[in-house]
Amino acid sequence: MTLKLKLQLAISVAVLVTAVVVAGYAVGSLRSQAAADVARIRAEKTAQVKQDLADKVNTVYALIDAQYREAADERYLEQKYGQRLEAILDVAGATLREHLERARRGEVPVARAQAEALATLRAMRFDGGKGYLWINTVGRPYPTMLMHPLVPRLEGTVLDAPEFDCAGDANRNLFQLAVELTAARGEGFIRYSWPEPDGNALLPQMPKFSYVRLFKEWGWVVGTGIYVDEAVREKLAEITSGIRKIRYGSEYFWISTAESPVPRMVMHPIRPELDGQRMDAKEFELVVNGRAQNLFSAFRDLSSKDGEGFVEYTWPKPTAAGAPGPAAPKVSFVKRYRPLDWIIGTGRYVDDIEVAIAEKTAAAEEQVGALVRRIMLASLVVVVLAVAGVSFLAATLTKPLAKLVGLSRDIAEDEKHLSRRIGLRSRDEIGQLATEFDHMAERVEASFRNVREQRELLLSVLSNVPHSIYWKDRRSVYLGCNDRFAQRFGLPSTEAIVGKTDAQLGWSDEQRARLAAGDRRVMDEGAPLLDEREHLRDASGRDIDCLASRVPLRDQAGNLIGMLGVFVAIPPDDRALSA
């Protein structure tokens, strides 16, 4: 290929390479900006979505908390259940008066009328069997139980046991307080704790709200009540019913428990068939926050740790008719309501964010394509003009440069040609180039000779030192070793150590830990660590004792770049002395 053609080709390639570099830089800049815009858009929109979700859940959380606290408030209980309890005592009072009148008319003795009245009230039940009536006397200082249908062992007993100190904030005796209250006002409400009936059994004590009334004619106090948890359940049923109807767009709220091993669904407005079910179906085994796990267990674990948090997963997206549709990416916010051990959550599908990002990316790619086409067209014009100019210039340079090119080719092919010189004598720029080329060749030849001598000397020293020598980078990865090290530790050559770590040399965990500790000390302190006693195992499985020395390696600027280590084997006869 002629010099003229080479120059033409070189200029053309240079222009094309420049064009490619410029185009690559421009394309890279555009794509980098587009990627930054995409990341910004995704971050901004995701942050907006997350803030909106957190605000909505916090609102529902506050609603549930207010309703829960109201359900356990005495004023609410009086307002909600007072009339019902009064009506029950009205019925009981009417029954007692009926038996009282029979006794007054002489139809039956008083004792029999009282016994029949007690039997009648004993059989009364309401609220699914959990509601009942009891009767105690007005005795002082403590009354006596006349009738209790669930705890008959109390009947005839003076109610002074510590177990009855369960009323009000001061833990007063329940029945003593009932006597005092009815003596002062005739009737009233009392809050206390009492075992809750469950069929024929009694559950542990639960908060209870009761209404007591004095039946003065016989000196009896009649009482009945409602368990607060029943009131709370009724209130929460109203709350969940209202939350079930809340919608914002196609989104909704759900509530699950925080129980283990798998939570249950309290309320799901889109999938009401899940209500009360344990959420252990296969459909709930999803990739949540990048890890395969049960979705509702992930809600529980996250809220157990931090109280609240965000989760990312895929979930069927409701159709326009409200039915579950195809799965779509979703971000949800969950918050734990500890008084009920509920997890309140809502989410939003973020596929619309990805659609906006896809549109932004497509627009950016269109800009990139247009820019590349413009750059390529401009480059083609420049190449044509450059080739024309080079053709004219090459005609005046071909002959004097031929010799320079030939020698340059020889030197490039083999360094032995560094001893040759061009010897071109000319006062123009090409002559000056040839002279400087000869000077450069002399200096390069001297440098090659010096490097070769130093390398041969270093290899000779390393090969003849009777100790194991190695060197590592700052990550404790081997960069090289001498022949002695390679032979002792089973390496086929010194080159085989490059890129390995201590874990790949067959040493035990204890040995590797000691070596790593020594390496870290040298790397961290930047100071030599000399004559440390080490116990290693060579390639033949033989244990050897040695003295290990490590020194830091630094570059010309003084920066720590690694370390060099030496293992000096201790002869068997010297081990006892060095121990």
Helices and strands as residue ranges (DSSP letters): H 3-71, H 74-104, H 110-123, E 133-137, E 145-147, G 152-154, G 162-164, E 165-167, E 172-173, H 174-185, E 187-198, E 201-215, E 220-227, H 228-244, E 253-257, E 265-267, G 272-274, G 282-284, E 285-288, E 291-294, H 295-306, E 308-318, E 324-337, E 342-349, H 351-394, H 398-413, G 415-419, H 429-464, E 468-473, E 478-481, H 483-488, G 494-497, G 502-504, H 509-525, E 529-537, E 543-554, E 560-569, H 572-578
